[in-house]
């Protein structure tokens, strides 16, 4: 088998694990892992698991993300765009035909936020976002994507449609947890320079 075929098979097997019922997503569990201090911007962390809101300075106020003082304008625009659709319902395929929709699925929500900062010219599905931008975690924005799901961490806050323990679905912000626990199942990408 080619290296690409093996990689695709591994992705399919890993993605299948997403559909095994669990009481809570591993990334939603509390962690006692230390975080790196942040200064003028989101400091590089030794691993994505340590890149949290406390190390980047972002905050949540009544469910809305507030960028840290040192965030570049493009990061502020991503956060502002995501805030526009925060609390809309989950609609499968929402945000695919157009950036404007009554609700969004995971890739529609991430596409909308990136488009709001002129980082994306057209909507992408989660499998396409697995190849977007540059490989690896970003300093400000990290996208976690595979063929079935995508979410992103912006300045230490997680923007996701599959993140609500209250049974509510749709694009929402929450504090980012140790994302390293899901890295084997997701491609880790970031917009160039961010």
Beta strands, then each sheet from edge to edge (+ up, - down):
strand 1: 59-61
strand 2: 64-66
strand 3: 134-135
strand 4: 141-145
strand 5: 150-154
strand 6: 157-160
strand 7: 172-175
strand 8: 187-190
sheet 1: 1+ 2-
sheet 2: 3+ 8- 4+ 5- 6+ 7-
end
